[in-house]
Amino acid sequence: MCAQLLQPIVFAQLAALIFLAVLFLQSGIDKCVDFSGNLAWLQGHFSKSPLRAQVKGMLLVVLIAEVVAGALALLGAIELVATGATVFAMYAAQLATADILMLFFGQRMAKDYAGAAALVPYFILCLGTVLLLQQGSA
């Protein structure tokens, strides 16, 4: 299986999964560890948006989505190395894409256009990972 990991598609799949695992686990864990700080910052961030009354609920949804996406990406990387399968990896990439879309929507609603623009590379990575995983299983 080690030789298989050096194949370009498999290597790229594994690298993308590890990137997503680090990105979403770190972000989700940060939100867990400093929930009140994140909530306070986001309440200010959304204070002039139509979403101002839903900040706590939105934070909980994003937190859960990030932790689950990161955990699935980690499981997907392990599954890929151990068996060559990409079931958990695909779930991770799809949930990560949905999470970035949620974040993008929030940034746009808060009129933080620079923050929304900063999410575009992550969105491209997530979509690319979905396509890469599909390519590898075709």
C-alpha positions, 0 to 999 in steps of 0.5 A: 500500500505504501507504493500506492500512496505515491501515485499522484491521485492517491497522494493528492487525495491524502494531502487534501484530506490531511489539510481539511482535517487540520483546517476544520479540527483546529477551527472547530476545537478553537470554537469549543475551547473559546466558545464565549469569546467566539460568540461575543466576537460574532455577535458584534460581527453580525450586529447590523445584519439580519442574522443578529438574533441567530448568532448562537445557533449559527455558531453551534451549527458551524462548530459541529459541522467543522468538528465532524468534517475534520474528524471525517477527513482524518478518518478518510485519510486513515481509511485511504491509507489502510484500505484505499477506500474513500467513503469517509473522505467523500463525506468529509469533502462534501461536509467541508464544502457545505461548511464553507458555504455556510461561512461564506453566506454569513460573511456576505450577510455581515457585509464582510466582503474581504472575509467572504473573499478569503473563503474562496480558496478553501471553497475551491479546495473543498470542491477540488477534493470532491472531484479528486475523490470521484476521479480516484474512484472512477 
